[in-house]
Amino acid sequence: MMRTVEVLIIIIIITGAFIASSQFAVLPWPRQISPINLRRLALTTLQILDSNYDLSRAAFDLGNDTLWDGLHVALSAALPPNVLYNLTIYEVNTSNPQGATLYNSLRSISNAENLGVTSDVSSYLATSSNVTFNVTPERIGEHSGDGTLYILNCSDTNSWWTAGYTSSSLATDLYNLLSPFFVNTIFVQNTSQLGQLLNGTALSGETFKNAVVVNTFGEAVPIPDGYYSSTGVGYDSPNNSYALYCYTLGQKVLQYNWTWVSIVGYPLYYVGNTAKFSNDQNGWGIYGIKQVGPAALNAFLQGLDNQTYTFSSTSITGNPSGVMYLSPQAVENCNYYGIYPAPYQTASRSLPTSIITKYHLNVTTKIFDTVDNWNPGAVYRHEITVNGTKFFKGGFLALGVTRTPDIRLTALGLLSDYKPRNYASDYTEYGVSRLVILQLGLLGGV
Amino acid sequence: MASASVDHMVSITIFLAAILLFSNIFSQTIQTAVIYQQHRSIATKCSAVLDSLLLNPGNPEYWALEDSTPSTFGLQDPEFKQYHLNPFALMRLMPANDNPVYYPQLNTTYSNITRGFGQSLFMPYNKLVNYSTASMLLGLNNTYGFSLTLTPIVSVNIAEVEPEQPDQLKLRILVVGAGFPLAGAPLNYCFFMVTGRAQGSYPAYSIKYNATFTDDAGVAYVVFNDFDRQSSFLFMAYAHLGGLTGIGYYGDVTYRESFVIPFISNFETGEVILAHSWDVHAGDNPAEIAFNATFVLLNTDYTFREMPLDNVTGKVVGKLNYGQDPQHAYANLTINTNSSGILIVTYSKSAKDTGVVIMPWGISSLAFPVTFGGDPSNQEWVATDIRQVTVNEIAYQAKLSLWSLEGSQVIG
């Protein structure tokens, strides 16, 4: 009998232990097990309310009942019917004397006396509309580590077909337009520096491969004295022509995967070096420039396509009749990048579409619409095949428009091709800020 | 001695029975806690997957406008931060519970989202991202199932009501949000009226813009005087208040026996095919129809702006006949923009027999809803989570339902 009594005592002890432990082992409410993430819902609701800055406006216009009524209606409409809310605007006391509160409640709207047994909050910093609105451009190459823009601004070269502008002013304008979009923007200040680049040496530690090189000298191209203008490298002595330099240039564009940019007219029609050609003029009285003619572009394209150099003085550009219109893509990008050149222009040095197949090119961006097998302005990418896989290597932006040049077209063409994004910053945090707290709760029981 | 043995036996029996009983009670409590923990884990996963979908543009970032399958799946608009979704990425999701259509002239099947007569979005099946691909890219395959729905927060419901004068068209516009009518909301609208021309000529259209406000009940009335009852028309209204924007549309056509069906052909190039309805749905009394297509964008001031299609005039006209060979069965046009907008195609058989069809370019431009993923209805335990998102200015509510495919018990 005694053992049975002992067992009963043990059972009582175990029961006591079970009851006692059950007090601690409390299972959560079903709503806590699979909750709606009210914190995220609150945050996304605040973001929606401020998507047109209405919330920020209301936060700084507390006496405007019309604005606040609209905000109240929008908040009620945005949330599901079973969600309770309380939205409160606080002023942040930045000059906080000792003992003063950090936040002052300014105005509040709610649809309930209290927010039930479970609620959560999110905060949002609204900034006065008086502060500056910022757009931060994505920089070309910021992810890949390249993204260099070279602007040829050689002091020892004269330009041609840039009437009304100097190459220096064009370079400056281009810098202002494009430098925010590139990791590095470097002026190539003389032909020696250009030679250094062609040798594969960076000018100031930048990544020179995959760069964009803009020739601001119109139909003339700077040529370094020495190696790159020597016989067999830059000078074709049998034909008495510097077309070979353009061929070498094309090869370098291919080798370094550059994008060569011609801003106006017939690309590379002249070579320029004021020291080397001090006694030569281009036929129109501009000294320091020597005419190469149509052979230059043919040679450049041969070099770009890694073909054997063959001297050809056949002109390949054309003059489609009438005016050329910006392509829809370019028109759209005018709005996106805020660059507005004239939407149409004559283009008497348009390139033929036949070069696409002849030199293995792809038109990746049309700046102007194609007209009768002529491309007045386009970005061409050279296609190569390695082990059966096709790549682009080397590029060429050619604007065959008639002078005077509009450097905005060059900027628009490059941006349309690289497509860097503009990050519009939602009201920057400089200046006066107010804290918006949205607390959400759910109707019903547990 | 015998009494002591009996005492021992009885006590041991009672002890064992008690131990058995208590272990059972304890194990039930522990089992419940374990299942609760599993459910909690699914809910946490649901929230994480939803954010992963909405806060990541995928890779490549502009995959939606390329005809390739992404290597990383995400729906965020790469041009924005936070919960801004890409209207084209949503367009490339294969709708759940789809009712596909087959176009024999191109031997192609198209997914079908239809909101009413002439308000459809048809996309080629082979260029859509399906549920299994998305599951795989999200790392959920064979572990979790999910269903993603995006519903416009603001509904703009438009209905025709009896006018005061017989030559009037009176429309009632009710604007409601998820939980409340949108009272005092500005309402910008566009009235698109088709003018028929003689047989063989292309239809013309006129566009009127105006604005009004909703009343305290979220209702507005719009009256058009001198309305020709024999005309086809389309009415589109944008309501916006406090960051919430919604769109509604209503139209009527005088001729439905033959109409134009726009099929998206290529997302990358923006190529759209205009097909004759008889070649898709068959029907009675088919006829040749002429069409006139235009593309409009929504401006930031809630007005519309026409965009060129594939020529400088911005208008594409042509004729479609039924039962033609594939070379002559359809017309092509190209939407040359990465901005979302609305393709509006007017058509006519004669001066009186006219109509208009619309197609969104980017899912949000006509506030089409999205349902993507598996069917949660037969699952034992489904966790859900919601976010408020914007898709090209239109406010949507994104809801993700997630369940375990590895078995999950339910208490009770």
Chai-1 contact restraints between the chains, C-beta under 6 A:
chainA,res_idxA,chainB,res_idxB,connection_type,confidence,min_distance_angstrom,max_distance_angstrom,comment,restraint_id
A,M1,B,D7,contact,1.0,0.0,6.0,A-B,restraint_1
A,R3,B,D7,contact,1.0,0.0,6.0,A-B,restraint_2
A,R3,B,H8,contact,1.0,0.0,6.0,A-B,restraint_3
A,R3,B,S11,contact,1.0,0.0,6.0,A-B,restraint_4
A,T4,B,D7,contact,1.0,0.0,6.0,A-B,restraint_5
A,T4,B,V10,contact,1.0,0.0,6.0,A-B,restraint_6
A,T4,B,S11,contact,1.0,0.0,6.0,A-B,restraint_7
A,V7,B,S11,contact,1.0,0.0,6.0,A-B,restraint_8
A,V7,B,I14,contact,1.0,0.0,6.0,A-B,restraint_9
A,V7,B,F15,contact,1.0,0.0,6.0,A-B,restraint_10
A,I11,B,A18,contact,1.0,0.0,6.0,A-B,restraint_11
A,I14,B,F22,contact,1.0,0.0,6.0,A-B,restraint_12
A,I33,B,Y36,contact,1.0,0.0,6.0,A-B,restraint_13
A,I33,B,H39,contact,1.0,0.0,6.0,A-B,restraint_14
A,I33,B,R40,contact,1.0,0.0,6.0,A-B,restraint_15
A,S34,B,H39,contact,1.0,0.0,6.0,A-B,restraint_16
A,S34,B,A43,contact,1.0,0.0,6.0,A-B,restraint_17
A,S34,B,A383,contact,1.0,0.0,6.0,A-B,restraint_18
A,N37,B,S47,contact,1.0,0.0,6.0,A-B,restraint_19
A,N37,B,D385,contact,1.0,0.0,6.0,A-B,restraint_20
A,R40,B,R387,contact,1.0,0.0,6.0,A-B,restraint_21
A,T44,B,Y83,contact,1.0,0.0,6.0,A-B,restraint_22
A,T44,B,R387,contact,1.0,0.0,6.0,A-B,restraint_23
A,T44,B,Q388,contact,1.0,0.0,6.0,A-B,restraint_24
A,T45,B,Q388,contact,1.0,0.0,6.0,A-B,restraint_25
A,Q47,B,Q82,contact,1.0,0.0,6.0,A-B,restraint_26
A,I48,B,G243,contact,1.0,0.0,6.0,A-B,restraint_27
A,I48,B,Q388,contact,1.0,0.0,6.0,A-B,restraint_28
A,I48,B,A395,contact,1.0,0.0,6.0,A-B,restraint_29
A,L49,B,G242,contact,1.0,0.0,6.0,A-B,restraint_30
A,L49,B,G243,contact,1.0,0.0,6.0,A-B,restraint_31
A,S51,B,G243,contact,1.0,0.0,6.0,A-B,restraint_32
A,S51,B,T390,contact,1.0,0.0,6.0,A-B,restraint_33
A,N52,B,G243,contact,1.0,0.0,6.0,A-B,restraint_34
A,D54,B,G242,contact,1.0,0.0,6.0,A-B,restraint_35
A,D54,B,G243,contact,1.0,0.0,6.0,A-B,restraint_36
A,G70,B,L241,contact,1.0,0.0,6.0,A-B,restraint_37
A,G70,B,G242,contact,1.0,0.0,6.0,A-B,restraint_38
A,L71,B,G242,contact,1.0,0.0,6.0,A-B,restraint_39
A,V73,B,A183,contact,1.0,0.0,6.0,A-B,restraint_40
A,A74,B,L241,contact,1.0,0.0,6.0,A-B,restraint_41
A,A74,B,G242,contact,1.0,0.0,6.0,A-B,restraint_42
A,A74,B,L244,contact,1.0,0.0,6.0,A-B,restraint_43
A,S76,B,G179,contact,1.0,0.0,6.0,A-B,restraint_44
A,S76,B,F180,contact,1.0,0.0,6.0,A-B,restraint_45
A,A77,B,G177,contact,1.0,0.0,6.0,A-B,restraint_46
A,A77,B,F180,contact,1.0,0.0,6.0,A-B,restraint_47
A,A77,B,L182,contact,1.0,0.0,6.0,A-B,restraint_48
A,A78,B,I153,contact,1.0,0.0,6.0,A-B,restraint_49
A,A78,B,G177,contact,1.0,0.0,6.0,A-B,restraint_50
A,A78,B,L244,contact,1.0,0.0,6.0,A-B,restraint_51
A,L79,B,G179,contact,1.0,0.0,6.0,A-B,restraint_52
A,P80,B,A178,contact,1.0,0.0,6.0,A-B,restraint_53
A,P80,B,G179,contact,1.0,0.0,6.0,A-B,restraint_54
A,P81,B,G179,contact,1.0,0.0,6.0,A-B,restraint_55
A,Y325,B,V312,contact,1.0,0.0,6.0,A-B,restraint_56
A,P328,B,P308,contact,1.0,0.0,6.0,A-B,restraint_57
A,P328,B,N336,contact,1.0,0.0,6.0,A-B,restraint_58
A,E332,B,T337,contact,1.0,0.0,6.0,A-B,restraint_59
A,R421,B,E79,contact,1.0,0.0,6.0,A-B,restraint_60
